[in-house]
Amino acid sequence: SEARCARVCAGTTRRGQTTWNDVNSKGGKLNLSVDISSCGFVKVPTVTTSVEGRSNHWRATGLAAVYSTTTNYFEMNVESVRANPTKGNAESWGWNVEWVAVGYIC
């Protein structure tokens, strides 16, 4: 049955261990790819995200927007002009992603 195959899988990119990729330093744009392959999904899941940190994440946009989701990973694109998170700032501010994925494993 479908209920037997449904799975809720959750994770984190971990505090102090999340490495964001600079997309546009001047425009304050970052990208992050998150591995969800250990969940074992056979169809693309629905992913919900939240960004946690010590500072300035409340100023950013795109924190809950998920892109390019597959059964193995999803991507996030984040932007903040008022408090530029590039050049290592997101890491020093402790930005990390908490996520929940819901999908099927059979």
C-alpha positions as CSV (number, residue, x, y, z in Angstrom):
1,S,0.0,0.0,0.0
2,E,1.0,3.6,-0.4
3,A,1.1,4.2,3.4
4,R,3.7,1.4,3.7
5,C,5.9,3.1,1.2
6,A,5.6,6.7,2.6
7,R,8.6,8.0,4.6
8,V,9.4,11.2,6.5
9,C,13.1,11.9,6.6
10,A,14.7,14.8,8.4
11,G,18.2,16.2,8.8
12,T,20.5,19.1,9.2
13,T,23.6,20.5,7.5
14,R,24.9,20.8,11.0
15,R,26.0,23.8,13.0
16,G,29.5,24.9,12.2
17,Q,29.8,22.4,9.4
18,T,27.7,24.0,6.6
19,T,29.7,25.4,3.6
20,W,27.8,27.8,1.4
21,N,28.9,28.5,-2.1
22,D,29.2,32.1,-3.2
23,V,27.2,32.7,-6.4
24,N,27.5,36.5,-6.5
25,S,29.6,38.2,-3.8
26,K,28.6,41.7,-4.7
27,G,24.9,40.8,-4.8
28,G,25.0,38.7,-1.6
29,K,23.9,35.5,-3.3
30,L,24.7,32.0,-2.0
31,N,23.9,28.4,-3.1
32,L,23.8,25.2,-1.1
33,S,23.4,21.6,-2.2
34,V,22.0,19.2,0.5
35,D,22.5,15.5,0.2
36,I,19.3,13.5,1.1
37,S,20.4,10.2,-0.6
38,S,20.4,8.3,2.8
39,C,16.6,8.7,2.9
40,G,16.2,6.1,0.1
41,F,13.5,7.9,-1.9
42,V,12.5,6.3,-5.2
43,K,10.4,9.3,-6.3
44,V,11.2,13.0,-5.8
45,P,10.1,14.0,-2.3
46,T,8.6,17.2,-1.0
47,V,11.2,19.2,1.0
48,T,10.6,21.8,3.6
49,T,13.5,23.9,5.0
50,S,14.4,26.3,7.7
51,V,17.7,28.2,8.2
52,E,19.1,28.5,11.7
53,G,22.0,30.7,12.7
54,R,23.4,33.2,15.3
55,S,23.0,36.3,13.2
56,N,21.5,38.0,10.1
57,H,19.6,35.0,8.6
58,W,16.4,36.8,9.3
59,R,17.4,39.4,6.7
60,A,17.8,36.9,3.9
61,T,15.4,35.8,1.2
62,G,15.0,32.3,-0.3
63,L,15.4,30.5,3.0
64,A,12.4,28.2,2.4
65,A,12.8,28.0,-1.4
66,V,13.9,24.6,-2.7
67,Y,15.3,24.1,-6.2
68,S,16.3,21.1,-8.4
69,T,15.1,18.5,-6.0
70,T,15.9,14.9,-6.9
71,T,15.8,11.6,-4.9
72,N,19.4,12.4,-3.8
73,Y,19.7,16.1,-3.2
74,F,18.1,19.5,-3.2
75,E,19.5,23.0,-3.7
76,M,18.8,26.3,-2.0
77,N,19.6,29.8,-3.4
78,V,19.7,32.5,-0.7
79,E,20.2,36.3,-1.1
80,S,20.8,39.1,1.4
81,V,21.9,42.5,0.3
82,R,21.6,44.3,3.6
83,A,23.8,41.8,5.4
84,N,26.0,40.2,2.7
85,P,26.4,36.5,3.6
86,T,29.2,35.8,1.1
87,K,32.9,35.5,1.6
88,G,32.5,33.3,4.7
89,N,30.0,35.5,6.5
90,A,27.2,32.8,6.4
91,E,29.6,30.3,8.0
92,S,30.8,32.8,10.7
93,W,27.1,33.7,11.5
94,G,26.4,29.9,11.9
95,W,23.9,29.5,9.1
96,N,22.8,25.9,8.7
97,V,19.8,24.2,7.2
98,E,17.2,22.0,9.0
99,W,15.1,20.1,6.5
100,V,12.2,17.6,6.3
101,A,11.5,15.5,3.2
102,V,8.4,13.5,2.6
103,G,8.3,10.9,-0.1
104,Y,8.1,7.3,-1.1
105,I,10.7,4.5,-0.7
106,C,8.9,1.9,-2.7
